[in-house]
Amino acid sequence: MARYEINGGNPLRGEVTISGAKNAAVAILPAALLVAGECRIENVPDISDVRILLQILENMGARLHFEEPGVLVIDSTNVSCTQPDTELVCKLRASYYLMGVLLGRFGHAHVALPGGCNFASRPIDQHIKGFWALGAEVTETEEYVILEPGMGGLHGSRISLDMASVGATANIMMAAVLTEGQTVIENAAKEPHIVDLANFLNTMGARISGAGTDTVKIRGVKELRGGTYAIIPDQIEAGTYMAAVAAVGGNVLVRNVIPKHMECITSKLREMAVRVTEYDDAIRIQAYSRLRSTTVKTRPYPGFPTDMQAQLCVCMSLANGVSRLTESVYETRFFGYCSELQNMGADILINGKTAIVTGRQKLKGATVCAYDLRAGAALVIAGLAAEGQTVVENIHFIERGYENIVEKLTALGANIRRIED
């Protein structure tokens, strides 16, 4: 079984280039099926979630080839399959986007329930609500979601989401772009990868407005055309490396970022006494002294992202004073990784939705286990900061979302290696 061995204590110095956004890629790649032609997509991250997704698309009849690393051409002209491979779908949370895509292109779909990280219960009821509103008949079983056109066929509609769900917003957008009439999504998610998906679809000929606001409008078109599009940089990967520098110390230039997307993270790091310098498409992180304590509550974008709370918790574990970290999106995210950090000497008390973190001078190396993607990244940061050796197991979770993490950290001076028995 593969694992990371980390010998901590080395400050990080140099430059790191951020890959394409995982959360954007896993929506944009299925969305290419809406185009009966070729899409050329740049800045595609080489991560396991993307590799599984591409295998699903290829099995469905899409023709794929990489012109060069990170530059993918997808030809969906001959795709006709509306029941993707169940075994592969169950390995991937974002496979639920195939529901909206297939409903939008073919009017029907038979898709297994998704897999992915199990840090919380994440129902797809808002997705289903949107499909119903568009005129689909939806049948749910214990294993599948079956979508068929209703008596009146598919049509534009007004949908008010009960919560600002990223997945539901994206899925409804994809289902609606080829559907006659206008669809309005109220209480829509505003995350950067929602805007990126809308920009991709618009580049291919869709008519979507309002992405990044509470209200998204989609005017159905008859077809989408092929084109070229570049995926945005990964906000969470960038934040993870920034948090690593904060926890370990050092001076790192983080390249290929959109500083505006990072404001919710940089503002907290500045509160914790980290020096942050922004450039047009890069951010420099400098940490030379002990961190200060802070208070954070996760919120949907533009608030502090839930996908960064575990990484920031490591920084809090090393800060001077008592920090409070409140999780308002997935409250069960604390369970699992906090106990692993406690095994490394962290002082963390869980009180409902809030973690009270009393900073320590140091953490100690230990053998720990990743239970989900972002928790795994946090344990890597803890290992980089700890005294002695840390072994991180279950690293397949980490490799779902971080491209070449060992190589990137090694280039910054970290002592980390991937071991496979």
FIDOLO-970719 format. One record per residue (C-alpha): x, y, z. Coordinates in steps of 0.05 Angstrom, whole numbers. Example, Ala and Ser with C-alpha at 12.3 -4.5 7.8 and 13.67 -1.06 7.14 Angstrom:
// residues 2
(rec (246, -90, 156)),
(rec (273, -21, 143)),
***
This chain:
// residues 421
(rec (0, 0, 0)),
(rec (27, 69, -19)),
(rec (44, 120, 35)),
(rec (84, 183, 45)),
(rec (145, 186, 91)),
(rec (160, 256, 115)),
(rec (218, 281, 156)),
(rec (196, 348, 182)),
(rec (229, 413, 201)),
(rec (254, 439, 134)),
(rec (230, 510, 116)),
(rec (200, 515, 47)),
(rec (235, 560, -4)),
(rec (229, 570, -79)),
(rec (171, 571, -128)),
(rec (111, 525, -140)),
(rec (64, 527, -199)),
(rec (-9, 512, -186)),
(rec (-46, 463, -230)),
(rec (-115, 470, -261)),
(rec (-173, 471, -212)),
(rec (-197, 401, -193)),
(rec (-268, 425, -178)),
(rec (-272, 461, -245)),
(rec (-241, 404, -285)),
(rec (-289, 351, -260)),
(rec (-348, 393, -284)),
(rec (-319, 420, -349)),
(rec (-295, 352, -374)),
(rec (-365, 320, -371)),
(rec (-394, 385, -399)),
(rec (-354, 372, -462)),
(rec (-403, 316, -477)),
(rec (-455, 370, -491)),
(rec (-414, 389, -553)),
(rec (-424, 343, -613)),
(rec (-353, 360, -636)),
(rec (-283, 375, -610)),
(rec (-265, 414, -548)),
(rec (-192, 432, -533)),
(rec (-183, 441, -459)),
(rec (-120, 469, -428)),
(rec (-93, 467, -357)),
(rec (-123, 398, -343)),
(rec (-95, 372, -277)),
(rec (-63, 303, -275)),
(rec (-99, 275, -214)),
(rec (-134, 210, -202)),
(rec (-205, 240, -203)),
(rec (-191, 267, -273)),
(rec (-161, 201, -297)),
(rec (-223, 162, -273)),
(rec (-269, 213, -306)),
(rec (-232, 209, -372)),
(rec (-238, 133, -370)),
(rec (-313, 140, -361)),
(rec (-318, 189, -419)),
(rec (-276, 144, -464)),
(rec (-319, 84, -447)),
(rec (-380, 125, -467)),
(rec (-352, 136, -537)),
(rec (-313, 201, -530)),
(rec (-247, 204, -567)),
(rec (-191, 233, -524)),
(rec (-119, 251, -536)),
(rec (-69, 296, -501)),
(rec (-33, 344, -548)),
(rec (17, 356, -492)),
(rec (15, 349, -416)),
(rec (-46, 386, -391)),
(rec (-76, 399, -460)),
(rec (-133, 351, -476)),
(rec (-176, 345, -539)),
(rec (-244, 313, -529)),
(rec (-286, 294, -589)),
(rec (-357, 275, -566)),
(rec (-387, 269, -636)),
(rec (-400, 195, -631)),
(rec (-422, 191, -558)),
(rec (-489, 156, -552)),
(rec (-483, 119, -485)),
(rec (-530, 144, -431)),
(rec (-512, 92, -378)),
(rec (-439, 103, -358)),
(rec (-397, 48, -326)),
(rec (-425, 36, -256)),
(rec (-360, 13, -224)),
(rec (-322, 75, -247)),
(rec (-379, 123, -230)),
(rec (-380, 96, -159)),
(rec (-307, 116, -149)),
(rec (-320, 190, -162)),
(rec (-363, 242, -127)),
(rec (-364, 288, -188)),
(rec (-393, 232, -231)),
(rec (-461, 261, -213)),
(rec (-449, 314, -266)),
(rec (-462, 261, -318)),
(rec (-535, 264, -297)),
(rec (-544, 336, -319)),
(rec (-500, 328, -381)),
(rec (-536, 267, -407)),
(rec (-604, 295, -391)),
(rec (-585, 359, -428)),
(rec (-557, 325, -490)),
(rec (-601, 262, -497)),
(rec (-661, 277, -453)),
(rec (-650, 215, -410)),
(rec (-597, 181, -367)),
(rec (-585, 121, -322)),
(rec (-528, 138, -274)),
(rec (-503, 103, -212)),
(rec (-499, 142, -147)),
(rec (-431, 175, -139)),
(rec (-374, 156, -93)),
(rec (-316, 199, -68)),
(rec (-296, 223, 2)),
(rec (-343, 203, 58)),
(rec (-330, 260, 107)),
(rec (-404, 278, 110)),
(rec (-472, 260, 84)),
(rec (-480, 298, 18)),
(rec (-547, 283, -13)),
(rec (-564, 302, -85)),
(rec (-635, 324, -69)),
(rec (-623, 395, -96)),
(rec (-598, 365, -162)),
(rec (-662, 323, -166)),
(rec (-704, 384, -150)),
(rec (-674, 419, -209)),
(rec (-684, 361, -257)),
(rec (-757, 356, -237)),
(rec (-766, 431, -249)),
(rec (-738, 422, -319)),
(rec (-792, 371, -335)),
(rec (-753, 306, -323)),
(rec (-783, 245, -291)),
(rec (-735, 221, -237)),
(rec (-732, 151, -208)),
(rec (-684, 139, -150)),
(rec (-664, 69, -127)),
(rec (-612, 49, -76)),
(rec (-559, 47, -131)),
(rec (-582, 90, -190)),
(rec (-616, 154, -212)),
(rec (-658, 145, -275)),
(rec (-677, 208, -314)),
(rec (-729, 209, -369)),
(rec (-768, 265, -403)),
(rec (-836, 279, -371)),
(rec (-902, 284, -407)),
(rec (-889, 355, -430)),
(rec (-816, 344, -447)),
(rec (-758, 384, -421)),
(rec (-767, 459, -414)),
(rec (-738, 520, -381)),
(rec (-760, 535, -310)),
(rec (-746, 576, -247)),
(rec (-711, 538, -192)),
(rec (-698, 564, -122)),
(rec (-646, 522, -87)),
(rec (-657, 508, -13)),
(rec (-582, 517, -3)),
(rec (-528, 546, -48)),
(rec (-504, 478, -73)),
(rec (-444, 480, -120)),
(rec (-460, 411, -149)),
(rec (-534, 426, -160)),
(rec (-520, 494, -191)),
(rec (-471, 463, -241)),
(rec (-515, 403, -256)),
(rec (-576, 446, -270)),
(rec (-535, 493, -314)),
(rec (-511, 434, -356)),
(rec (-580, 404, -361)),
(rec (-610, 471, -383)),
(rec (-561, 496, -436)),
(rec (-594, 455, -492)),
(rec (-664, 458, -463)),
(rec (-716, 503, -497)),
(rec (-734, 566, -459)),
(rec (-702, 604, -402)),
(rec (-680, 572, -337)),
(rec (-667, 614, -275)),
(rec (-629, 587, -215)),
(rec (-640, 627, -152)),
(rec (-596, 620, -90)),
(rec (-542, 594, -138)),
(rec (-472, 578, -114)),
(rec (-420, 632, -130)),
(rec (-355, 593, -127)),
(rec (-300, 607, -179)),
(rec (-310, 539, -211)),
(rec (-383, 555, -224)),
(rec (-361, 617, -262)),
(rec (-309, 575, -298)),
(rec (-360, 524, -320)),
(rec (-406, 579, -345)),
(rec (-349, 612, -383)),
(rec (-331, 545, -415)),
(rec (-403, 533, -437)),
(rec (-410, 604, -463)),
(rec (-345, 595, -503)),
(rec (-378, 535, -535)),
(rec (-441, 575, -553)),
(rec (-485, 572, -490)),
(rec (-522, 634, -465)),
(rec (-510, 637, -390)),
(rec (-510, 701, -350)),
(rec (-503, 717, -276)),
(rec (-453, 663, -258)),
(rec (-417, 685, -194)),
(rec (-481, 718, -167)),
(rec (-542, 692, -130)),
(rec (-582, 686, -195)),
(rec (-559, 649, -257)),
(rec (-599, 653, -322)),
(rec (-592, 602, -378)),
(rec (-626, 613, -445)),
(rec (-629, 547, -482)),
(rec (-594, 540, -549)),
(rec (-601, 487, -603)),
(rec (-529, 464, -603)),
(rec (-460, 478, -576)),
(rec (-398, 484, -620)),
(rec (-327, 462, -607)),
(rec (-272, 509, -583)),
(rec (-212, 520, -538)),
(rec (-215, 536, -464)),
(rec (-166, 539, -406)),
(rec (-187, 516, -336)),
(rec (-174, 565, -279)),
(rec (-119, 552, -228)),
(rec (-137, 512, -166)),
(rec (-155, 558, -108)),
(rec (-151, 501, -57)),
(rec (-84, 473, -82)),
(rec (-56, 544, -78)),
(rec (-84, 553, -8)),
(rec (-55, 487, 14)),
(rec (16, 507, -6)),
(rec (5, 575, 27)),
(rec (-17, 541, 92)),
(rec (44, 495, 88)),
(rec (91, 555, 86)),
(rec (54, 587, 144)),
(rec (60, 523, 186)),
(rec (132, 505, 168)),
(rec (162, 573, 154)),
(rec (199, 598, 93)),
(rec (190, 640, 31)),
(rec (153, 613, -30)),
(rec (126, 645, -93)),
(rec (61, 611, -112)),
(rec (52, 618, -187)),
(rec (-9, 610, -233)),
(rec (-61, 636, -185)),
(rec (-118, 687, -189)),
(rec (-106, 730, -127)),
(rec (-179, 753, -125)),
(rec (-199, 680, -113)),
(rec (-150, 675, -56)),
(rec (-173, 735, -15)),
(rec (-213, 693, 35)),
(rec (-150, 653, 51)),
(rec (-97, 708, 47)),
(rec (-136, 752, 95)),
(rec (-134, 697, 149)),
(rec (-61, 682, 138)),
(rec (-45, 756, 146)),
(rec (-84, 756, 212)),
(rec (-38, 699, 233)),
(rec (25, 742, 220)),
(rec (42, 713, 152)),
(rec (69, 762, 101)),
(rec (29, 758, 36)),
(rec (49, 796, -27)),
(rec (3, 794, -87)),
(rec (23, 801, -160)),
(rec (-18, 796, -224)),
(rec (-17, 719, -226)),
(rec (25, 699, -166)),
(rec (28, 706, -90)),
(rec (90, 706, -47)),
(rec (83, 675, 23)),
(rec (135, 691, 77)),
(rec (132, 663, 147)),
(rec (190, 676, 194)),
(rec (159, 680, 264)),
(rec (108, 641, 305)),
(rec (37, 647, 281)),
(rec (-17, 684, 318)),
(rec (-84, 653, 336)),
(rec (-146, 670, 297)),
(rec (-220, 655, 291)),
(rec (-250, 625, 227)),
(rec (-319, 604, 205)),
(rec (-326, 567, 139)),
(rec (-378, 594, 91)),
(rec (-395, 587, 17)),
(rec (-353, 631, -29)),
(rec (-332, 686, -21)),
(rec (-326, 663, 52)),
(rec (-271, 619, 79)),
(rec (-275, 552, 42)),
(rec (-293, 488, 78)),
(rec (-240, 454, 35)),
(rec (-186, 495, 71)),
(rec (-208, 485, 143)),
(rec (-165, 424, 157)),
(rec (-102, 456, 129)),
(rec (-114, 519, 170)),
(rec (-127, 477, 232)),
(rec (-55, 453, 227)),
(rec (-31, 525, 227)),
(rec (-75, 539, 288)),
(rec (-44, 479, 323)),
(rec (23, 515, 319)),
(rec (-1, 586, 333)),
(rec (9, 626, 396)),
(rec (-57, 626, 435)),
(rec (-126, 595, 427)),
(rec (-160, 593, 359)),
(rec (-232, 577, 343)),
(rec (-252, 541, 278)),
(rec (-326, 534, 263)),
(rec (-350, 490, 206)),
(rec (-417, 513, 178)),
(rec (-418, 471, 114)),
(rec (-400, 399, 133)),
(rec (-398, 396, 208)),
(rec (-372, 324, 211)),
(rec (-308, 343, 175)),
(rec (-271, 349, 242)),
(rec (-279, 276, 258)),
(rec (-221, 234, 233)),
(rec (-166, 284, 218)),
(rec (-170, 320, 286)),
(rec (-156, 255, 323)),
(rec (-97, 243, 276)),
(rec (-69, 312, 292)),
(rec (-80, 298, 366)),
(rec (-35, 237, 357)),
(rec (18, 285, 333)),
(rec (10, 328, 396)),
(rec (-42, 379, 374)),
(rec (-89, 406, 428)),
(rec (-158, 406, 395)),
(rec (-225, 404, 431)),
(rec (-287, 392, 389)),
(rec (-350, 426, 414)),
(rec (-406, 413, 365)),
(rec (-391, 451, 301)),
(rec (-330, 486, 331)),
(rec (-259, 463, 343)),
(rec (-221, 500, 398)),
(rec (-147, 496, 382)),
(rec (-94, 513, 433)),
(rec (-28, 524, 397)),
(rec (34, 483, 414)),
(rec (106, 500, 403)),
(rec (115, 438, 361)),
(rec (82, 374, 334)),
(rec (115, 306, 335)),
(rec (119, 256, 279)),
(rec (72, 196, 279)),
(rec (38, 147, 234)),
(rec (-28, 177, 212)),
(rec (-84, 160, 164)),
(rec (-119, 204, 113)),
(rec (-195, 197, 113)),
(rec (-210, 246, 57)),
(rec (-175, 291, 7)),
(rec (-167, 355, 46)),
(rec (-155, 320, 113)),
(rec (-99, 282, 79)),
(rec (-68, 347, 54)),
(rec (-71, 374, 125)),
(rec (-34, 314, 152)),
(rec (21, 325, 100)),
(rec (28, 397, 125)),
(rec (31, 372, 197)),
(rec (85, 322, 178)),
(rec (126, 377, 144)),
(rec (122, 419, 208)),
(rec (132, 362, 259)),
(rec (195, 338, 293)),
(rec (217, 270, 269)),
(rec (185, 225, 217)),
(rec (112, 223, 198)),
(rec (80, 168, 156)),
(rec (16, 186, 120)),
(rec (-26, 127, 99)),
(rec (-87, 124, 53)),
(rec (-54, 173, 5)),
(rec (-101, 154, -52)),
(rec (-147, 206, -22)),
(rec (-94, 260, -29)),
(rec (-77, 241, -100)),
(rec (-150, 251, -120)),
(rec (-138, 326, -119)),
(rec (-63, 344, -117)),
(rec (-19, 337, -179)),
(rec (53, 316, -166)),
(rec (49, 337, -93)),
(rec (113, 300, -73)),
(rec (153, 329, -131)),
(rec (127, 400, -117)),
(rec (143, 397, -43)),
(rec (211, 365, -55)),
(rec (228, 423, -102)),
(rec (212, 470, -44)),
(rec (261, 434, 2)),
(rec (214, 386, 38)),
(rec (239, 317, 57)),
(rec (181, 275, 31)),
(rec (179, 212, -10)),
(rec (126, 165, -36)),
(rec (134, 92, -15)),
(rec (96, 36, -48)),
(rec (102, -36, -22)),
***
